[in-house]
Amino acid sequence: MALTGKLVILTGGSGGLGRCVAAELLREGAGVTVMSRTWISGGDNQARHVAVDLSTSDGIAEASTVVAREQPDILINMAGVQYFGPAESQSFEDMRDSYMVNLVAPAALCSACLPAMKRRNSGQIANIGSIFGSIPLAHFAAYSSAKAGLRAFSEALRRELAHTEVSVTFVAPRAMRTPMLSAAIRKYADLTGMNVDPPEFVAKGIVTAIKQRKKDVYIGFPERFFVRVNAVMPRLVDAAVASGDRKAVRLFTA
């Protein structure tokens, strides 16, 4: 599918990955509206920006109004927040924000864009999840479960829209070198051997998946293999990640 002239709404476009995706979309000739809390304009960036806070009910409602009004050809739910640490140490406010941004907001924005897409009988929704949503990891409990919910939502919505020409793409990257990769997570990656990709590489994968109207895309090997293993033999994956989990505990007990 050519993206020239397509109107794309992209949440989280001000982050390290989001800016790369916005740039890829612009190079493909799409018109891009970014929804995020902050935005840095200038240079080659021709995207339009709408300031919203997807961690609040009011912010999600405001963003939903924008989506319903603009009737995009493509909606990309990319905004995300991540907590790394023991579950008992995560504050209620931080946990609430994690589910609001990573799961509630994407579901709400999908609902907002669907009436126009179904009326036109065309359109595409791309929900950007995480490998952690299929291989839930210790110390990423809220993030992993929210992304697992987004994966399930995407699959259910795809089945709901099977009789239409509206497609749903779910893309699950692994860790990336963006500001979300905090110093603590970098130490975790070093301890456990976790693979980390450049955002430019992932952005190209996301845009390619959208152009090809893929259903499910998992970026990275061997993670792609372990997604399949975890689906049928999760206890086997328990054993595979146990050593890394024990090493990670040192980060919180020093």
N, C-alpha and C positions, 0 to 999 in steps of 0.2 A: 504494500500500500504506500503510495507516495504521500508525503506529508506537506507538500507545497500547498499553501493557502489554507491549511487546516488550522482551526482555532484550538489551542491547547491550554488548559488550565493546569498548572503544576504547583502543588503545595510543597513547602520546604525547599523552594528553589534558591534560597540564600545560603544554604549549607554547602559544604565542600563537594558533595556529590550532586546536589541540586543545581549548582551553578554550571557544572560540567554538562548535565543533562539539558539545561536551558540552552547552552551554547550549541550542543549537537542539534537540538530541535530547530534553532534559528538557522543553522547552516543548511538544514534540510528544507528551509523555506516556510516553516510553520510560523504562525503568529502565536506568541507565548505571553500568557498572563501568569505571573508568579504570585502566589499567596504565601506570605510568611510574616513574621514579626518585624524583621529588619531587611534592608536591601541596600546594596551598594551599586549605584548607577554609574554610567560613564563607560568610556572605552568602546568596545564592540558590542556591548550589551544593549540590545534593542528591546528587551522584554519589558512589558508593563508590570507594575507592582501594585498589589493591593495589600495593605497592612492588616493582618488578622492574627489573633492569638488562639490557636486551636486547642489550648489547654483549658479553656473556659467554655461554659455553655453558651454565653453570649457571643463569644468569638466564633464558635461553630455555627451558630444560627446566622451570624453576619456572613460568614463564608458561604453557607448554603444559599443565602439570598443572592449572592453574587453569581454562584454557579447556575442557579435556576434562571437568572436574568440573562446571562451571557450565552447559555446554551452551547457549550463547547462541543467540538467534534470528538475531542479526546480529553479525558480527565486522568491525570496522573497523581495518585495519592502517594507522596514521598516523604512528607514531614514525619519526623521521628525524634524521640528522646530516649535516652538510655541511662539506666542506673546499673552500676557495677558494684557488687558487694553482697554481704550476707542479707538474706531476706528480712531478718529481724531488725536490721539497722536502717532499713529504708523507711523514711517518714511517710505518714499517711498522705500528705500533700504531694510528695514526689510520686508515690504509687498511683494516686488519682490522676496526676498529669500524664503518667506513662500510658495508662489505659485510654485516657481522653484523646491524646495526640496520636497514639499508635493504632487505636482500634475504633473508638467512638467517632472521631472526626471522619476517617475514611468511609465508614458505613453511612454517616449522615450525608456526606457529599455525593456518594453514589446515589442515594435516594433523591437528592436534589437534581441531579443531571438526567436521571432516567426518563421522566415524562417527555422531555423534548427528544431524546434519543429514540424512544419507542415510537413517538409520533412520526419522526422522520424515517424510522426503521433503519437507522444507521448510527454508528458511533462506537467508541471504544473506551473502556475503563482499564487502566493499568494500576494495580495495587502493588507497591514495592514493599515486600516483606523482608525476611532475613532467613538465612540458613538456620539461625537459632530457633525459628518458629517450627522447624521440622526436627532439629536436633537440640532440644532444650538443654541449656548448660547451667551448671551450678553457678551461683553468684550473678546470674542474669535472669532471675526467676520471673519478675514482672514483665521485662522486655520480651523474653522468650514466649511467655503465655499470651501476651498481647499480639505478637506476630503470628503465633499459632492460630489465634482467633481470626486474624485477618486472612490467613490462608483458607480457613474453613469458610469464612464469609464469601471469599472470592469464588470458591468452588460451588457453594450453594447458589450464589447469584448467577454464575455461568449456567447452571442447570435450569434456573428460573427463566433465563433469557434464550434458551436453546431454540425456541421457535421464532426468534427474531434475528436480525442482522446486527445486533449489538453484541460485541465481543468483550470478554473479560480476560485480561492477561495478568498473571501473577508472577512476579520476578523476585527471587530470593538471592541476594548477594551474600557473600561472606564478609568478614571484617575488611575495612578500608582505611587508608591513610587520610583521614579527615579529622576535623576538630573533635568529633565524637570519640576518637581513639585517644583517650586521656593518658596521662603518664602512667597511671595505675594499670590501665588495660594494656599499654605497651609492655609493661613488666610481665603481665599475665601472658601475653603473646610470646615473649621471650622464654618464659618458664615452661610453657606448654607446647611450644612449637606451632602455635596457631598461625595459619596463613593470613596474610594481609595484602590486599590488592590496591593498586592506584585507582583513584576515583575516575580518572579519564577512561580506563579500561572498562570499568563497570558501566559508566554512562553509555558507551558505545553498545554494550550488550543490552542495556535497557531499551535504547532507541531501536536497535535491530529487532528485538522481540516485539516491539510495538508495530514496526513496519510490516513484520511478517505475521502479525496477529496471532502470535503464539499463545498457548494456554498456560503452561507452567514452565518456567525457566529457572534452573538452579545454577548459579555461577560458581565455578571452581571445582576442581578435583583434588583430593578424594572426597570432599564434602558431598558432592552430588551422589556418590556411591553410598555414603553413610546415611543419607536421607532415606534411601530405599531400605537399607538394613534396619534402621531405627523404626521404620513403619511396620516391620514384621517380626523383628527380634530386638526389642529395646533393651532387654537385659544383657544382650551381647555388647551393645554400645555402652551400657553401664560400665562394663569391665574395661572397655577401650579407653574411656575418659577418666577412669578412677584415679590413675596416677597423676594426671594433670590437675584434677580437683584437689588432691592432697597437697600438691605443690602450691596451688593458689591460696590455700588457707594461710600460708605463711605471710601473704600480703596483708592479712587482717589481724594477725596475732603478734606482730612485731611490737 
